[in-house]
Every structure is written in C-alpha cells, then in structure tokens.
C-alpha cells in the first residue's frame, strides 16, 4: 500500500491526479478521509505552480453599495477585492504562524509594548510609486480616524503613538500586547499609497493583480501586475462575480462559468461533491452564524428578554437542519475550541422552553412583535434558521416576527444598523482580535452595542499578560460575562464550505476564512 500511495502523491505533485481521484483511490486502500486530505494537500504544495489562465470566482456578498475602500469592507466580495490589489504588513498562515508580507521583519520590545515593522524594500504600488514606511504610517492613521468608520478601528484604538523612521514603521501601544502582529493582519489594513488619504477607493495597492473593472454588485476584474514583488498570484487575470443567490452560484460552478465559489449551502454540499469535475471543500474553523441584539435599544436593553430569546433557540436543531452537520453548537460567545485558550468549562446554554417562558414573563414585555431581520446573504439558510427560531420562541410565548430583507444593501442598511438581525462572523486568529473588533466598547463594529468597562479592562489586561494560565483565566471571565449578559445569540459555529473546479490545483484548507483564507487567487493555479 505504501508504494501505491507514494506513486499517487508523485502523480499529484506532477499534476496528473486530481483531488477527487486521489481521494477515491486512497479510500480504496483503506486510508481515512482526513489522512488522505492531508496527504493530497502536502503533495499539491510540493508541485510547481503553473502560470497563466483566467480565473473566475462566484461569490456571495456583493452589493451595489460596495466600495473599494478597505476601511469599509463588511462582506465577501469587497474583502476578496482587497486580496487582489492589496497587501497587509503580515498575514496569518493556516498553521497559525505569522507570515511576513510588506513587513520584512517584526520585532518587539521585551514588554511587548513597542513594535517595529521593517518595511520590505523595492515594492511598487500599481501607480508606480515605491512603498515607504510613510505609506504605512498614513494608512494606519487613516484607519485610526473615527470618520473613516474602519472595521479595524477597534484595533487602532490600542495604539498610543506611531511613527515612520527610515524603513521602519513603529507602534507604541497603550498597553502591552503580545498578539499585535495578528491584529496587523486584519484584512482592512491594506497598505495604500499615501495611506489612501486622497482617494481610499481607488483600488491601488501592492497586490498581485491590478484593478481593471469595478462594477459594484456585479463584477470586478483584475489583471496580473507585472511588477508584483512576490512569487504568488499565478493567474493572468482574476474576475470576481457577485452571485448572491446560492442556487445560481452552484449552477455557475457546475456549468464551468466559474472555477471557485464560496458559501456552498450545507443542504446541497453532499450532492454537489459527487458532481463530475469539481469537489466540495469543508474547513473547520472559527466562523459562526449569529443573531445579534443591540443591548442599548428597547426591548433588547432588558436582560431578562435577552435570556428568554437565548433559551428559546434550539441549537442542536439548527446544526442538524441548517448546517446538515457541517458545524457545531455555539454558546453565545464568539469563541470555540479552535482558539488555543478556549475554556470548555463555561456551561453550555440549553434549549429550555420553561426557562425561556420564565425569563420572558420576568421581562415584563408588552407582547408586541419582536422583529428579527434576516436575508439569505446573512448566512446560508439564514431565513430557514430564523423561521425555526420563530417557531420555538412561539412555543415559549415569545412573539417573534421575521422580516426578510433584500440581499442588496443588507450589510449597509440592516447589519449594525437595525437592533435585531441575522449575521455571521468568520472569526479571528486570536481571541484578542475577535473581542477587540466586535466587543470592545469603542469598536466601530460592536454590532451588539456591548459596552462594559469591566470587560474592556479585562481585555486590555489580557493583551499584555504573558502568563498563559492567567491569560486564559481572563478570557474565561470575559466569555462568561458575555455569555450571561451580552446581546449575542450564537447558536452554531459553521464550517467554511467552498466549491472548487478540478481544473485548479494547490488547494490548502485554511481555518481562518473561506476560499483558503481569501488567499486562493494567490496560491492556486490551473492544473
């Protein structure tokens, strides 16, 4: 068997065996699916990427209101656009390590309060300008501005001062933070010429592909940038097509109109995976599907009502019927076992109609409709999930009413605007970044309006705590506080499910986001 497997992996490396064929042959030899997947990925990485070809992606999360300004990215298509034309200082590798990008090296002071990023020399922007530390400084200053409404604003508020000195960009923090490089990998923090101060939506960066077509809500096209500084980005061109309808997206992959799609619906994943010429790639990570309540807005400013709703949702049913098993039960915190300092002793909240009815009665709510807004773009099966929630809430006497919203404009007019809606988070590499982005009082993306000084204090203390046990305890206390009092209903953690044409090679699972952590257009190639 070992000789056969060795021969098969060599065929993969040579580009002569597809993933589907490899998995089938390995299964016939008695190799587990997990082991076979790892072997295939290792063999594919050893292959020499082929240059050329025109890649097309069908993606959910495209709206007519989308902008190329990285500060504004809130859904999949804009984030994918940023991956084409731009780079961050560092990125997080699939194994959790920090990989240098525009920062050639990263050094910290002994107390992890001051960080120096040495900027890579000889990098050119698409407009011909050479990258300098001043461009980095101005980029970070722009994202620190309240008026930018940047999704990274919560991260930037940790910075006391910044400066550019020669080829070094330096950051001094208000409090020590051993995880700062992970925060600098945030996908909003794309380095732009002069920081994008003049025209942040110009779509000019240092990435592998140069913007050619920008039709928000329709399509975005990019061509290979001849003076790109790195050796990834193997395609001649990349086209990102906004296809919010899941059926249309799946059909586009099956017909060969596109080579990659994200957000494969769990209910069709098994069937799609058996279709000729493509494979389905589920990846376990930190992503979670949620219902979010603004805790500063009636009736959700009532803790008893929030607890009633949390007990009225049947998490196991949602994992079974909505995720079809492609995920796990959540516990009203944004952290799961994928995080190294996760505390599994936090009691699991259960579906309990008696408790839900009891809390609802204590809330003193007047019985008027409680409006939950949802859309299929929120997450796959979001409308069905909301209807299941409505049914179980009704059994507890809670008058939940579902309002189905159009996909176009959902991320600008509903999410983080309306007081109760369906949403999703891809998660973040470390707890600090997840909490800083969405639960710090000053975070612009605090979509539950959770503002607790004791939570902020524990978060700031945890950032600089180098003792692992003490840091885990702080995160545990934060998780328990959020679980008990927050506005987050997190019934399930989802797997990222992508559809991939067998014409492509180089697929590598990445637990941080769909489509290989957004890096598929850089790391894959036509077989």
Phi and psi in degrees as a GROMACS rama.xvg file:
@    title "Ramachandran Plot"
@    xaxis  label "Phi"
@    yaxis  label "Psi"
@TYPE xy
-60.678  -39.7275  UNK-2
-63.8253  -39.9502  UNK-3
-64.6103  -43.8412  UNK-4
-64.3149  -41.0262  UNK-5
-60.2785  -44.0866  UNK-6
-62.8749  -41.3573  UNK-7
-64.2438  -43.1578  UNK-8
-65.351  -34.4247  UNK-9
-65.786  -36.8833  UNK-10
-65.4375  -37.4169  UNK-11
-62.741  -48.2036  UNK-12
-60.0044  -34.8305  UNK-13
-81.4679  -3.47599  UNK-14
78.0249  21.4247  UNK-15
-104.401  -0.314874  UNK-16
-137.912  124.675  UNK-17
-77.4812  165.228  UNK-18
-60.949  -42.4819  UNK-19
-59.5174  -46.6582  UNK-20
-66.5714  -39.6251  UNK-21
-62.3682  -46.5586  UNK-22
-62.0285  -40.2483  UNK-23
-65.3235  -44.7876  UNK-24
-66.8207  -39.4985  UNK-25
-65.2172  -40.359  UNK-26
-62.2097  -38.016  UNK-27
-65.2343  -24.7395  UNK-28
-89.2184  0.441795  UNK-29
88.9467  13.3145  UNK-30
-84.3854  134.408  UNK-31
-64.4511  155.933  UNK-32
-61.8731  -40.4147  UNK-33
-64.241  -45.0279  UNK-34
-65.9505  -42.5648  UNK-35
-62.572  -40.1926  UNK-36
-62.4051  -41.6836  UNK-37
-64.3597  -44.5201  UNK-38
-62.1443  -41.8638  UNK-39
-63.7288  -44.7956  UNK-40
-61.3464  -42.5997  UNK-41
-63.0786  -42.6134  UNK-42
-67.0233  -39.6187  UNK-43
-65.3618  -38.4082  UNK-44
-64.2243  -30.3133  UNK-45
-76.5722  -11.8322  UNK-46
-74.028  152.187  UNK-47
-83.1615  116.31  UNK-48
-59.9983  141.546  UNK-49
-95.2125  139.24  UNK-50
-90.7157  147.796  UNK-51
108.98  173.423  UNK-52
97.0418  158.666  UNK-53
-111.861  109.989  UNK-54
-89.194  137.482  UNK-55
-125.885  133.778  UNK-56
-119.592  133.73  UNK-57
-102.939  117.848  UNK-58
-127.871  141.374  UNK-59
-75.1846  163.462  UNK-60
88.9552  28.9456  UNK-61
-110.172  132.731  UNK-62
-135.272  155.703  UNK-63
-66.4975  -18.2211  UNK-64
-90.2295  0.0814484  UNK-65
-63.1167  147.165  UNK-66
-125.486  156.57  UNK-67
-83.3448  -3.02397  UNK-68
-67.2073  115.157  UNK-69
-57.7981  -26.5494  UNK-70
-62.9511  -26.1507  UNK-71
-92.678  -6.2118  UNK-72
-60.5104  123.619  UNK-73
-137.146  -0.10712  UNK-74
-146.218  -178.653  UNK-75
-67.2894  -48.6721  UNK-76
-60.6174  -49.5556  UNK-77
-57.8967  -41.5892  UNK-78
-63.9197  -39.3859  UNK-79
-64.8421  -39.6029  UNK-80
-56.9653  -44.9178  UNK-81
-61.2497  -35.5249  UNK-82
-66.643  -24.1718  UNK-83
-79.7166  -49.8017  UNK-84
-95.07  -11.3799  UNK-85
-130.335  167.244  UNK-86
-132.533  152.155  UNK-87
-101.992  173.881  UNK-88
-63.0552  -42.3928  UNK-89
-141.913  165.48  UNK-90
-132.249  163.087  UNK-91
-97.5464  123.221  UNK-92
-74.8566  161.17  UNK-93
-56.4379  -27.7158  UNK-94
-84.381  2.22035  UNK-95
93.4213  -1.62359  UNK-96
-85.6075  163.679  UNK-97
-92.013  128.995  UNK-98
-111.143  130.919  UNK-99
-69.3518  140.744  UNK-100
-127.417  -100.575  UNK-101
-73.6231  -20.1112  UNK-102
-90.4974  116.504  UNK-103
-70.6884  -31.7622  UNK-104
-153.289  159.18  UNK-105
-133.329  129.391  UNK-106
-132.748  145.936  UNK-107
-124.591  153.925  UNK-108
-70.4184  166.579  UNK-109
-59.6337  -31.1614  UNK-110
-93.224  6.20993  UNK-111
59.5309  30.0344  UNK-112
-102.613  -29.4397  UNK-113
-116.282  131.477  UNK-114
-127.795  135.47  UNK-115
-116.412  125.996  UNK-116
-111.441  112.675  UNK-117
-81.8027  120.583  UNK-118
-81.4228  134.403  UNK-119
-62.5957  131.337  UNK-120
-80.4252  157.83  UNK-121
73.376  16.9211  UNK-122
-89.8297  133.634  UNK-123
-112.748  134.982  UNK-124
-75.0848  162.725  UNK-125
-64.7106  -18.8145  UNK-126
-91.6447  6.18807  UNK-127
94.5194  -11.5459  UNK-128
-72.2675  143.809  UNK-129
-88.1108  134.599  UNK-130
-63.1688  135.431  UNK-131
-132.665  169.273  UNK-132
-65.3861  -24.3474  UNK-133
-66.5055  -36.7172  UNK-134
-62.398  -39.9669  UNK-135
-65.4962  -47.0208  UNK-136
-58.1584  -47.1101  UNK-137
-67.3132  -34.7048  UNK-138
-60.9681  -47.593  UNK-139
-67.4923  -34.9228  UNK-140
-64.4956  -40.2632  UNK-141
-64.2417  -41.8371  UNK-142
-72.8132  -13.8069  UNK-143
-86.3529  -11.6639  UNK-144
-79.6782  126.204  UNK-145
-55.2789  -34.3908  UNK-146
-70.3848  -17.2646  UNK-147
-72.9121  -21.6752  UNK-148
53.9764  34.8081  UNK-149
-68.5047  141.94  UNK-150
-67.0982  -12.6747  UNK-151
-100.582  9.30683  UNK-152
-59.9434  -38.7306  UNK-153
-60.7232  -35.1163  UNK-154
-69.1918  -45.6773  UNK-155
-66.4987  -24.4186  UNK-156
-67.007  -13.4903  UNK-157
-77.4247  -14.0427  UNK-158
-87.4528  127.6  UNK-159
-83.0874  -44.0895  UNK-160
-155.708  157.305  UNK-161
-139.089  153.365  UNK-162
-156.024  156.855  UNK-163
-114.063  127.596  UNK-164
-138.776  102.123  UNK-165
65.6083  -123.488  UNK-166
-98.5343  18.2275  UNK-167
-119.134  131.297  UNK-168
-103.918  123.891  UNK-169
-116.018  142.38  UNK-170
-127.665  130.11  UNK-171
-115.111  127.317  UNK-172
-94.4199  157.765  UNK-173
-64.8341  -37.4107  UNK-174
-137.679  150.625  UNK-175
-57.5707  146.723  UNK-176
-150.404  108.069  UNK-177
-70.758  -13.8952  UNK-178
-101.924  13.5481  UNK-179
-54.6525  -41.7456  UNK-180
-56.4666  -34.3506  UNK-181
-64.2926  -35.9947  UNK-182
-69.4157  -35.0885  UNK-183
-71.0875  -11.8649  UNK-184
-84.725  -1.14499  UNK-185
-53.9141  135.104  UNK-186
-68.6973  -10.2573  UNK-187
-78.0257  -25.2462  UNK-188
-86.584  51.8601  UNK-189
-76.2587  129.12  UNK-190
-76.9704  128.054  UNK-191
-121.521  154.152  UNK-192
-61.1189  128.866  UNK-193
56.3119  25.0583  UNK-194
73.5858  5.72628  UNK-195
73.5128  17.3626  UNK-196
-58.9773  -39.9398  UNK-197
-81.1489  -44.4874  UNK-198
-146.043  82.9851  UNK-199
-65.4922  -18.539  UNK-200
-99.9946  20.0348  UNK-201
-73.2533  -20.2256  UNK-202
72.4071  29.7106  UNK-203
-107.515  125.755  UNK-204
-150.413  -155.561  UNK-205
-114.845  13.3852  UNK-206
-74.7868  176.607  UNK-207
-71.2308  -18.5819  UNK-208
-128.202  139.639  UNK-209
-101.349  135.046  UNK-210
-63.3164  132.245  UNK-211
-120.945  -39.8651  UNK-212
-132.772  130.805  UNK-213
-130.252  97.1861  UNK-214
-122.057  86.7058  UNK-215
-52.4147  132.94  UNK-216
81.8953  -4.54001  UNK-217
-123.489  -71.9341  UNK-218
-157.483  156.901  UNK-219
-137.88  129.888  UNK-220
-121.897  141.886  UNK-221
-136.033  147.347  UNK-222
-120.595  156.653  UNK-223
-57.7512  130.016  UNK-224
-85.9746  116.003  UNK-225
-61.7196  -31.0792  UNK-226
-102.047  24.6886  UNK-227
-60.7444  138.917  UNK-228
-79.9596  -23.5764  UNK-229
-105.311  179.177  UNK-230
-106.672  11.7184  UNK-231
-96.3297  -173.186  UNK-232
73.3369  75.3184  UNK-233
-92.476  -9.44573  UNK-234
-86.6839  155.684  UNK-235
-73.6086  -34.2745  UNK-236
-153.097  157.982  UNK-237
-133  130.207  UNK-238
-121.625  127.094  UNK-239
-108.092  116.227  UNK-240
-106.008  125.645  UNK-241
-75.9949  113.038  UNK-242
-130.962  90.4328  UNK-243
-75.2268  -27.8169  UNK-244
-76.2413  123.319  UNK-245
-64.5026  -37.9596  UNK-246
-64.6191  -43.5679  UNK-247
-66.4581  -36.6514  UNK-248
-65.1178  -44.501  UNK-249
-63.7332  -43.0023  UNK-250
-62.6733  -36.8249  UNK-251
-63.8418  -37.2495  UNK-252
-69.8084  -45.0763  UNK-253
-64.7463  -33.2747  UNK-254
-85.0181  -8.09437  UNK-255
86.0853  8.06791  UNK-256
-68.0586  -30.8328  UNK-257
-131.583  162.778  UNK-258
-106.052  -18.1374  UNK-259
-141.578  142.378  UNK-260
-137.708  152.788  UNK-261
-106.214  174.85  UNK-262
52.0451  47.9792  UNK-263
-63.0762  129.954  UNK-264
-69.01  131.882  UNK-265
-53.1234  -33.8458  UNK-266
-69.2836  -17.0438  UNK-267
-115.44  -1.11668  UNK-268
-59.6551  -44.962  UNK-269
-62.4325  -43.957  UNK-270
-67.3425  -43.5342  UNK-271
-62.7942  -37.0737  UNK-272
-65.08  -17.0342  UNK-273
-95.6024  -2.39491  UNK-274
-73.2265  145.394  UNK-275
-68.2577  143.571  UNK-276
83.7568  7.69432  UNK-277
-153.975  168.425  UNK-278
-137.606  157.443  UNK-279
-107.114  130.943  UNK-280
-118.357  98.8353  UNK-281
-88.0163  136.406  UNK-282
-131.177  123.93  UNK-283
-79.9288  136.419  UNK-284
-160.897  -137.811  UNK-285
-108.934  3.27642  UNK-286
-67.1699  144.64  UNK-287
-146.076  142.931  UNK-288
-100.245  133.438  UNK-289
-139.868  164.132  UNK-290
-120.99  125.577  UNK-291
-116.45  136.271  UNK-292
-116.782  135.537  UNK-293
-78.9088  112.135  UNK-294
-73.9774  -5.66224  UNK-295
-102.894  8.90357  UNK-296
-126.356  130.719  UNK-297
-63.4691  144.038  UNK-298
-89.2242  7.26197  UNK-299
-81.9601  -1.42274  UNK-300
-79.7064  0.406291  UNK-301
-98.3863  111.332  UNK-302
-58.963  -38.2757  UNK-303
-63.5325  -37.6914  UNK-304
-67.5691  -40.8497  UNK-305
-61.8959  -42.3365  UNK-306
-65.6807  -36.3562  UNK-307
-60.528  -46.1519  UNK-308
-66.593  -37.0422  UNK-309
-66.4419  -35.5206  UNK-310
-81.2836  -16.0355  UNK-311
-87.9098  -3.38069  UNK-312
-99.9105  133.248  UNK-313
-94.1547  95.2586  UNK-314
-64.3596  -45.2858  UNK-315
-60.7593  -38.5763  UNK-316
-64.2318  -39.7364  UNK-317
-67.9063  -40.8191  UNK-318
-62.6592  -39.2072  UNK-319
-73.3077  -47.37  UNK-320
-90.3289  -33.1196  UNK-321
-92.2645  -46.4043  UNK-322
-87.4125  -13.5824  UNK-323
54.3608  31.9416  UNK-324
88.6085  -5.82098  UNK-325
-83.504  58.7606  UNK-326
164.332  -164.708  UNK-327
-147.645  166.362  UNK-328
-71.9332  138.213  UNK-329
-99.5746  172.265  UNK-330
-138.133  34.6902  UNK-331
62.2078  26.8501  UNK-332
-134.668  155.078  UNK-333
-85.9964  15.6208  UNK-334
-118.295  136.444  UNK-335
-131.414  -170.027  UNK-336
-68.1856  -8.65912  UNK-337
-69.1424  -19.6224  UNK-338
-87.1002  132.996  UNK-339
-62.9476  -26.1083  UNK-340
-106.245  27.7442  UNK-341
-66.9653  138.934  UNK-342
-104.047  108.18  UNK-343
-84.6641  6.13929  UNK-344
-92.8187  -5.9456  UNK-345
-64.5373  123.81  UNK-346
-57.1588  135.41  UNK-347
-75.5003  124.626  UNK-348
-71.4726  137.083  UNK-349
-111.908  159.956  UNK-350
-75.6114  114.09  UNK-351
-144.561  99.54  UNK-352
-64.9032  -32.3753  UNK-353
-65.8457  -45.7723  UNK-354
-66.2774  -38.9035  UNK-355
-60.2246  -45.1228  UNK-356
-65.727  -37.9647  UNK-357
-65.029  -47.3231  UNK-358
-65.9036  -37.3153  UNK-359
-64.1347  -41.3437  UNK-360
-62.8274  -43.0841  UNK-361
-64.4177  -27.271  UNK-362
-67.326  -24.4306  UNK-363
71.297  18.1971  UNK-364
-60.3332  144.407  UNK-365
-81.8378  2.00358  UNK-366
86.8576  2.99243  UNK-367
-72.7275  158.688  UNK-368
-58.3146  134.618  UNK-369
-100.561  111.575  UNK-370
-89.9696  122.449  UNK-371
-110.63  120.25  UNK-372
-96.5392  139.521  UNK-373
-149.835  166.496  UNK-374
-162.38  155.144  UNK-375
-65.2749  -19.562  UNK-376
-78.2852  -13.8632  UNK-377
-63.7331  -48.7962  UNK-378
-168.619  158.525  UNK-379
-58.8141  123.192  UNK-380
83.7158  14.7549  UNK-381
-62.3938  -38.2753  UNK-382
-66.6605  -45.2516  UNK-383
-62.8272  -39.9689  UNK-384
-63.0065  -41.3177  UNK-385
-64.1499  -37.9262  UNK-386
-68.2316  -38.4335  UNK-387
-63.9239  -39.8641  UNK-388
-62.4808  -43.6268  UNK-389
-59.378  -42.7402  UNK-390
-65.4479  -44.5796  UNK-391
-70.4733  -35.3511  UNK-392
-64.9127  -39.6519  UNK-393
-60.7816  -34.462  UNK-394
-65.7198  -20.5605  UNK-395
-99.2876  5.99017  UNK-396
82.7046  17.427  UNK-397
-98.95  120.896  UNK-398
-82.0093  71.6626  UNK-399
-81.5388  130.774  UNK-400
-120.953  133.14  UNK-401
-98.1666  129.414  UNK-402
-114.092  114.692  UNK-403
-86.6051  122.838  UNK-404
-103.255  151.847  UNK-405
-66.6088  150.741  UNK-406
-67.3859  -39.7671  UNK-407
-69.6271  118.326  UNK-408
94.4287  -2.08787  UNK-409
-60.3443  -40.7601  UNK-410
-80.7369  -10.0961  UNK-411
-108.127  -23.4055  UNK-412
-115.87  -14.2936  UNK-413
-117.002  -62.4083  UNK-414
-61.1458  134.632  UNK-415
64.5944  13.2992  UNK-416
-124.852  -55.1776  UNK-417
-79.414  149.277  UNK-418
-75.479  -13.6786  UNK-419
-150.284  114.245  UNK-420
-155.057  166.012  UNK-421
-85.0222  147.507  UNK-422
-159.783  -174.727  UNK-423
-148.331  157.898  UNK-424
-133.436  139.037  UNK-425
-78.5342  -9.99745  UNK-426
85.0294  178.267  UNK-427
-137.985  160.163  UNK-428
-59.1919  -34.7721  UNK-429
-133.551  157.607  UNK-430
-59.9088  -39.6147  UNK-431
-54.6961  -46.1257  UNK-432
-68.2307  -39.3497  UNK-433
-62.7884  -46.3699  UNK-434
-70.2543  -38.7046  UNK-435
-67.2284  -32.7129  UNK-436
-78.2219  -35.3123  UNK-437
-124.114  -8.79802  UNK-438
-132.122  -9.08571  UNK-439
-65.5864  139.164  UNK-440
-54.7869  -35.3199  UNK-441
-92.566  0.896045  UNK-442
-69.5609  133.366  UNK-443
-68.6071  -25.0548  UNK-444
-99.5195  27.4266  UNK-445
-75.5494  82.6044  UNK-446
-81.2458  2.72676  UNK-447
-111.41  0.595572  UNK-448
58.1624  32.8964  UNK-449
-77.1645  113.521  UNK-450
-135.507  98.0417  UNK-451
-129.758  121.452  UNK-452
-63.1477  -36.5858  UNK-453
-68.3399  -32.7888  UNK-454
-66.8375  -46.0677  UNK-455
-59.3473  -42.6575  UNK-456
-63.0746  -43.0252  UNK-457
-66.2874  -38.4296  UNK-458
-63.3568  -45.9705  UNK-459
-64.6967  -35.4254  UNK-460
-69.7258  -39.1894  UNK-461
-65.6708  -32.79  UNK-462
-56.7321  -40.8158  UNK-463
-100.346  3.94309  UNK-464
-81.6321  113.834  UNK-465
-90.3009  -11.7342  UNK-466
-80.2948  116.044  UNK-467
-59.9756  -42.9629  UNK-468
-63.6477  -42.5507  UNK-469
-68.3601  -36.973  UNK-470
-67.3003  -41.3931  UNK-471
-62.7429  -37.6698  UNK-472
-66.0405  -39.7071  UNK-473
-63.2135  -44.992  UNK-474
-62.763  -34.8726  UNK-475
-64.6084  -44.9834  UNK-476
-62.5478  -40.3899  UNK-477
-64.1774  -42.8592  UNK-478
-62.4832  -42.0372  UNK-479
-65.7253  -41.067  UNK-480
-63.7296  -44.5105  UNK-481
-66.4203  -40.9689  UNK-482
-60.244  -41.611  UNK-483
-81.4122  -32.7652  UNK-484
-124.496  -12.2426  UNK-485
-73.0005  175.933  UNK-486
-99.8582  12.172  UNK-487
-93.2846  125.793  UNK-488
-107.656  107.488  UNK-489
-115.087  89.8012  UNK-490
-79.5862  -19.8089  UNK-491
-158.673  146.1  UNK-492
-102.17  127.992  UNK-493
-99.1696  153.884  UNK-494
-85.4563  149.115  UNK-495
-80.1317  125.391  UNK-496
-119.234  111.867  UNK-497
-113.1  151.181  UNK-498
-107.131  131.389  UNK-499
-131.039  128.888  UNK-500
-70.0805  143.748  UNK-501
-70.5252  -5.89259  UNK-502
-70.927  -17.7744  UNK-503
-98.8992  151.271  UNK-504
-128.166  163.504  UNK-505
96.0142  10.11  UNK-506
-61.671  135.771  UNK-507
-141.065  121.042  UNK-508
-59.8405  141.541  UNK-509
-135.828  118.389  UNK-510
-73.8776  -1.02793  UNK-511
-94.8035  -17.9612  UNK-512
-174.296  168.567  UNK-513
-71.0205  168.377  UNK-514
50.4721  52.2547  UNK-515
58.2581  44.7403  UNK-516
65.9262  25.4807  UNK-517
80.4431  5.42758  UNK-518
-102.529  7.12263  UNK-519
-57.9527  -38.935  UNK-520
-71.6669  -16.6934  UNK-521
-92.7488  -34.9087  UNK-522
-102.516  -20.4132  UNK-523
-91.6624  169.842  UNK-524
-156.468  166.937  UNK-525
-78.3323  127.154  UNK-526
